[in-house]
Amino acid sequence: MLEAAENFVPDACFDVAVSYETGKGVRKSLKKAGIYYFRAMMLGEKQSVAEVGRLFYWGIGVPENRRIAKELLNFSG
C-alpha cells in the first residue's frame, strides 16, 4: 500500500495516513499522517478533506489553526 501511496493513488494515500496516525503496521507518526492526508486531499479523496480539517482543528501533526479547520470542515460537507 505504501508503494501505491508513493505513486499518488488517492485511496492508498488515505489508508497510509490512517496507518501512520494509528500506528497500525508502521511506526506512529502524526507528521507523516498529515502529509498523506494532505496528499490524498489534493488528489481528490473526499474523506481526507475532513481529516485534514480535524488535524488543523486540534493541531495534530500540524500547527493548530481553527480558521483553516473551519474552511476545510465546511467544504467537506
C-alpha positions in Angstrom: 0.0 0.0 0.0 2.9 2.4 0.8 4.1 1.9 -2.8 0.7 2.8 -4.2 0.6 5.9 -1.9 4.1 6.9 -3.2 2.6 6.6 -6.7 -0.1 9.1 -5.7 -3.1 6.7 -5.6 -5.7 8.7 -3.6 -7.3 5.9 -1.6 -3.8 4.4 -0.8 -2.7 7.8 0.5 -5.7 8.0 2.8 -5.1 4.4 4.1 -1.4 5.1 4.7 -2.3 8.3 6.6 -4.7 6.3 8.8 -1.9 3.7 9.4 0.6 6.4 10.4 -1.9 8.2 12.7 -2.9 5.0 14.5 0.5 3.2 14.3 -1.0 0.1 12.8 1.6 -1.7 10.7 4.0 1.2 10.8 5.7 3.3 13.5 3.2 6.0 14.5 4.0 9.4 13.0 1.5 12.2 13.1 3.6 14.3 10.8 3.6 11.6 8.1 -0.1 11.0 8.7 -0.7 14.7 7.9 1.5 14.5 4.8 -0.5 11.6 3.4 -3.9 13.0 4.4 -3.0 16.2 2.6 -1.7 14.3 -0.4 -5.0 12.3 -0.5 -7.0 15.5 -0.2 -5.0 17.2 -3.1 -5.7 14.1 -5.2 -9.4 14.4 -4.6 -10.0 11.8 -1.9 -13.1 13.3 -0.2 -12.9 12.0 3.3 -9.4 13.3 3.7 -10.7 16.9 3.5 -12.4 16.4 6.8 -9.4 14.6 8.2 -7.1 17.4 7.3 -9.6 19.8 8.9 -9.6 17.7 12.1 -5.8 17.8 12.2 -5.7 21.6 11.9 -8.5 22.0 14.4 -6.7 20.0 17.1 -3.1 20.8 16.0 -2.3 17.1 15.3 1.0 16.9 13.4 0.4 20.5 12.1 0.1 23.9 13.8 -3.4 24.4 15.3 -5.4 26.7 13.0 -9.1 26.8 13.6 -9.7 29.1 10.6 -8.3 26.7 8.2 -10.0 23.8 10.0 -13.4 25.6 9.7 -12.9 26.2 6.0 -12.0 22.5 5.4 -14.7 21.1 7.5 -17.3 23.3 5.9 -16.0 22.3 2.5 -16.1 18.6 3.3 -19.9 18.9 3.9 
